[in-house]
Each structure stands twice: as structure tokens, then as C-alpha cells.
């Protein structure tokens, strides 16, 4: 716009929310996106002060979404009849509830360090009568060698990074790599093992221990599926 367009400039300033004029002929959507990425333009404004100096928030979840649960139990894992599943850091227990409803696993164990979350899980398990197949252990996973050794499936979702310092993370991963050795058992992780172990002082060689199993992330044709979230899920077979 030109500074001589007094009325138009005034009208824009009188809009109920902060408004900018971007000429659609001069600047197409891709160019606007590039300006936003460079920080030269913003699509957002602060509702408190009106500033355009904003940035999108990062989001992280320590639980799987319903979509991710269905993907894991319907498309990632095989038939779990007669199998034992262990969720490391079971938190709200949703992996256990999903396993109860979406699989035939004979036993589902949640290992949770936080006592408050254990109480919450116990309340849900009793309320919905899941006690015959679900058991929650208030424990450090590094005390559960026998459970890990006998598990057929172990699930680990963002399990240590936000709750342990780097030395504790390294200790936990070393313990798991030493105890999860049952040939043919499965390990489901978010993010990948490579990402989880990078930057930690650990002596874990992945190639003799696990083999990654390729997953089909295109099983949901719906457009609103969060493909990026599904691609964070990785499946490994213990060698």
C-alpha cells in the first residue's frame, strides 16, 4: 500500500482485530509462507498486546492419542493371544486400556514411577473391571528385570527424556538392553531408538540386539490423520 492511501490505511487500523494488507497479485500463498518462516511476516497476533512478534507453540504428549493406539494395536502389533505386554512409564494407563479392548493379550503390565498416576490407573482398572488382565506396578523399571525378560511386547512412549537426567536415562537404557533379550519379542518406541540414545553416554549396539520392522503409515486414508505422529512410532524385533 502507498502512504497516500489515507482512508484505506485508516479503515485497516479500525478493524476489530489487527489486520495487514497483503497484495494477492504480488505475494502468493507460498511466498507469504516463506516470509512467515523467515520471521518477516506473521499470520498471528498477540491477543494481549496486539504484537505480531509471535511464534507457534510446540506441543508434546506423553500419552498416545486414540488414533495412535488403534494404529499400534490394529496395524503395528500382530495377534497378541497368550502374550504378555509391558508398558514402561504407563502414566494414565491408556496403552493398557487399549491393549485390553483392542487385543487378546493375556496380561498387560504397566510400570509407573509416579505414585499418583498409579492410583489413577488403579481407580480406572477397578471402575471398568479390567483387573483380570491389567496389573500396574509402582516401581522403577530398573527393578523389573524378570518382567522385561519374560515380556513378549514392550511399549515405550517418550519414556525417559522428560523425567530423568541424562545419567539416569543412560542407566535405564542399559538396563533395558540387558534384560529385553527374548528372541522374537517386540519393542515399540516413540521416538526411534536411534533418537532416544543419541547424545547419551551408552554402550548399546543396536544391530546385534534389534532389527527394525518397516511399518505402513498409509493405512488411514482420511485427510485429518496426523501422519507425522504415526511416523514417530517405531517397531523392533529382538534378535
N, C-alpha and C positions, 0 to 999 in steps of 0.2 A: 504494500500500500504506500501511497505517497503522503507525505506530511501535510499536503494541501487539502487532503480529503477530510476536512474538519468534522463534518456531520457524521460521516461513516465511522470515523475514529471515536467520536463521542458516543454513537449508538453501541459500538462494541464494548466500550467501557461501562455502559449502563446495563449490560446483560446481567441476569441474576447470578451467574457464575462466571469465573474468569474465562475469557474467550480470546482466541487468537485467530487472525485471518491467515489462511494458507492457500495460496492460489493453486487450484487443482490442475491448471494447464502447465504451470511452471514446475510444480512439485507433485509427482505421482506418489502412490502409497509406499512403494519400495524406497523412494528417496526420503520420504518422511521417516520411515523405519530406520534408515541409515543415520539420519540426523539425530534421532532419539538415542540410538546406540552410541553415538559419539558424544552425547550429552549436550548437543547444541539446541535441541528442542525437546519438549516434554509433552506427553499426552495426558499427564496428570497434574493436579494441583493440590496443595495442602489445604484441607478444609478449615484449618485453624487460622492460618496466616495468609493464605492465598498464594504462597510461593509456588513457582514452577520447578524449583530445585528439589524434585522428588525422585525416588527410585523404587522399583518394585521390591517388596519384601521377599526374603527367602522363606520357603516352607519346608518343614521336615516332619515326618511322622515316625513314631516308634512302634506303631501298630500297622498291620496290613489293612487295606481297605477291603470292603466286601468283594469288589471286583478282583483284587489280588488273591484273596482267599479262594475264590471259585477257580481262578486260573491255576493255583497251586494244586488244589485237590482234584480238579477235573482234567487238567491238561499237563501238569508237570509230573505228578507222582503216579505210579502205577496202582493197581488194586492193592490195598493195604490189609486185606483179610488176614488175621492172625499176626499182624505186625505190631511192633512197639515203636511209638513216635515220641520224641523228646523235643520240647520247645525250650530253648535256652533263653532265659530272660522273658518269662511268659507274660509279665505285665498285667494287662486286663484279662488275659486268657483267651483272646479271640481265636488264636491258632488252635487251641484245644477244643473250643466250642465248634469251630469249623470242622475239625477232624472228627468230632462226634457226629455231626449232622451230615457231612459230605463224604465220609469214608467209613470203611468197615474195620479200621484199626482196632485191635483187641485192647490195647492200653495206650493212653495218652498222658504223658507226664509233663508238667510244667515245672521248671526250676527257676525260682524268683528270689532275688536277694532282698527285695523290699517287703517288709512285713505287712505294710498297709495294703499293697497290691495283692498279697497272698490272702488276706482277709476278704478283700473284694471278690477274688476268684472263688473262694470257698462259699461265699454267700450266693453267687450266681449258680455254682455247681449244685448246691442243695436246692435252690429255688426251682431249677429246671430239671432236677433229678438226673444229673449227669454222673452221679457218684460211682456208677458201676464200671465206667471205663476211664474216667479222668481222675488224676491224682496230682495235687500241687505240693511241691516241696519247697519250704522256706530255707534256702541253702545257697551257698557259693558253689558254682558249677565245678570248681576245682576240688570239691569234696565228693564228687559224684562219679568217680571212675568206673565203678561197676555198672551204673546206669548207662553211661556212654558206651561202654564196651558191648553191652547187650542190645543197644538200640538198633532198629532197622532203618529209621529215618530220624535225622536231627535237623531242626529248623533254627536258623539264627538270623534275626532281622535287626540290623543296626544295633548289634547287641552290646558292644563294649565301649565304642568310641566316646560316647557322651557320658559314660558312667564310671569309667576307670581311667587313671592316669596311664601314661604310655608304658611304664614298667609293669603295671598290673595287667594291662592289655596283653603285653608280650607273654607274661606268665600264664594267662588264661589260654591264649592260643597254643602255647607249647603243651599245656596240659591236655587240651582237646586233641591236638595232633598225635599225642602219645596214646590216647585212650580210644579215639574213634578209629578203630582198625578192623572192624568186622567186614570181611571181604564181601563186596556186593551191596553193602548198606549205602544209603543215600544221604547226602548233605545238601540242604537248600539254604542259600545265603543271600543276604542283601547288605552291602553290595557284594561284588565278586571277592573271592579270597585274595586275589592279587591286590585289589584296592584296600582291603582290610589290613593286610600285612605290610603294605608299603609304608616305609617310614618307621616301622617298629624294629627293634633290635631282637630279631628272632632267627633261629637256625632251623627253618622249616622248608624242606624241598618239596614242592607241590607235585612234580611229575612222578616220583615213585609212590606218592601217597594217594592222589586222586586223579580222576580223569573227568574233565568237564563234558556234560551231556548237552548237545545242542537242543535248544528249545524253539518251538514255533510260536512266535509272538503275534502271529496274524490270525489267531483262532477267533478273535472277536471282530466281526466286520463293521460294528457300529462306529460311527464317526466320533462319538464323545468318549470313547475309551482312551484312557491315559496310557498310550503306548510307551512313553518314556518311563513310567513307573514299572510297567511289566518288564522292560528291558533291564531293570536293576536286579531282577530275580535270576539267580544262577543255580544250576543243578550239577552236583558232582557225584560220581560213583567211587566208592572206596576200593582201592586196588589191593 
